[in-house]
């Protein structure tokens, strides 16, 4: 969506803040021995306490309030009886709606003791997101986001998941502009409009370039191919003449 009123902006900020606070609360509560279902329940209770509704459940009948992906899981991990252990890499992705507006954010975390290469991957995942955000500005090419993230990944020896893209958001969880690449895409010619709302969410990996489901009992969870640790950091933003306005910041 393109923001057309102060009411749009304030309600988008409100749901963005709720999503960001949910990620923070879940990350703070995470500990070895906890199941992903128990962690998801913490997120659900916070969303409900803020008058918000899980977007994956509402829009797609996802079997959980939040997406929790552990180690080899890249995205859309289904909360369940998987036990989180020391040293695990965990991605928490929260999208929600309130008053007809959607927010979407996510971040990756690791439980101590954290191997040095995982620490570096987490640090650089945040840096990759920052590189992408730095390209957000009214009149800029969407392709500049992927170019900047791609240059960072290449320089530092990482790969990018190339079938999980950023997307427009606002009155729906996924809307135009759709399929915003966070990797170099020479075909991307679209330009950011003033007030356009969308996500920036690169998936930085130690070797994976594609994500897909293994099917069978779970059509939701996506794994990297080839298998490799992958992190995701995501914000919902508004394009402005001064640069990105980040909507998904915690209190």
MITISE-218847 format. One record per residue (C-alpha): residue in three letters; x, y, z. Coordinates in steps of 0.1 Angstrom, whole numbers, plus 5000, padded with zeros to 4 digits. Layout:
N
ALAXYZ...
END
This chain:
251
UNK500050005000UNK500950364997UNK500350565029UNK497650835022UNK496850965057UNK498251015092UNK495850745103UNK497450495079UNK500850585093UNK499950565130UNK498150235126UNK501050085107UNK503450205133UNK501250055160UNK501149705145UNK504849725135UNK505749795171UNK503649505184UNK505349265160UNK508849395170UNK508049365207UNK506749015202UNK510048915186UNK511949075215UNK509848905242UNK510148565225UNK513948605221UNK514348705258UNK512248405269UNK514048145248UNK516147895267UNK517547535262UNK514947265269UNK511947475257UNK509947345228UNK509147575198UNK505447535207UNK506147675241UNK508047965226UNK505148025201UNK502648035229UNK504648325245UNK504348515212UNK500648435208UNK499848565243UNK501648885237UNK499848945203UNK496448875218UNK497249095248UNK497849385224UNK494649315205UNK496549185175UNK496048865155UNK498548635139UNK498748705102UNK499848355091UNK496948205109UNK494448455097UNK495648465061UNK496948115054UNK495747895083UNK499347845093UNK499547595123UNK501047845147UNK500948215157UNK504548275147UNK507148105125UNK510047955144UNK512847805123UNK515747615139UNK519247535124UNK518647365091UNK515247525088UNK515447845068UNK511847985070UNK508247915080UNK509147665107UNK506047525123UNK505947545162UNK505747195177UNK507546955199UNK511047035187UNK513247115217UNK515547415214UNK519147325226UNK522247515235UNK524047635204UNK520947635182UNK520347905156UNK516748015158UNK514848245136UNK511648415149UNK509348565123UNK506348755135UNK503648905113UNK500349025126UNK497349245120UNK495349495140UNK492649745129UNK493049625093UNK496749695090UNK499649445089UNK503249435102UNK506049195095UNK509449155111UNK511948885120UNK515348815134UNK517748535140UNK519248445174UNK521548175188UNK521548015223UNK524948005241UNK527447865236UNK527548015201UNK530147895177UNK532348165162UNK531048115126UNK527448145138UNK528348465157UNK529848605125UNK526848495104UNK524448675128UNK526548985128UNK526748995091UNK523048915087UNK522249235105UNK524849415083UNK523249275052UNK519849415063UNK521449755069UNK522949755034UNK519549685020UNK517749945041UNK520350215031UNK519050194995UNK515450275004UNK514350614993UNK511650774972UNK512550744935UNK515250474941UNK515250144922UNK514049844941UNK516849664924UNK519349874944UNK518349674975UNK519449344959UNK522549504944UNK523749634978UNK522949304996UNK524449104969UNK527749304968UNK528049265006UNK527348885005UNK529848834976UNK532549044994UNK532248855026UNK531948495012UNK528148435017UNK525348314995UNK521748444994UNK518548254993UNK517148354959UNK513548244961UNK512448414993UNK511848774985UNK510749095002UNK507149214995UNK504649494997UNK502549505029UNK499949725045UNK496249635041UNK497249275032UNK500249065044UNK501549025008UNK500649284982UNK502249504955UNK505049554950UNK505449174950UNK508648974948UNK511249244957UNK514649064953UNK517249094980UNK519848954956UNK521049114923UNK518249114897UNK519049294864UNK515349264854UNK514149474884UNK513249814870UNK510549934894UNK510950254914UNK509950324950UNK507050564955UNK506750814983UNK504850645011UNK505250294997UNK505150025024UNK507149705020UNK509549465038UNK513349435034UNK514349075044UNK517648925031UNK518448565039UNK522248535043UNK523648185042UNK526847995046UNK526147815013UNK522447775005UNK520947944975UNK517447804974UNK514747714999UNK512047454996UNK509747225015UNK510446855020UNK506646785019UNK505346465035UNK503846565068UNK504946935067UNK504347155036UNK505247475055UNK508847445067UNK511447545042UNK515047415042UNK518047555024UNK519647374995UNK522447284997UNK522047255035UNK523747535053UNK523047775082UNK521048075072UNK519948385090UNK517148635082UNK516648985095UNK513549175084UNK511949515089UNK508749675075UNK509550015061UNK508050315044UNK509950485015UNK510350855020UNK512451135005UNK514751125035UNK515250745033UNK513550455050UNK511050495079UNK511350175099UNK507950065113UNK509049755131UNK511049895160UNK510449765196UNK509749995226
END
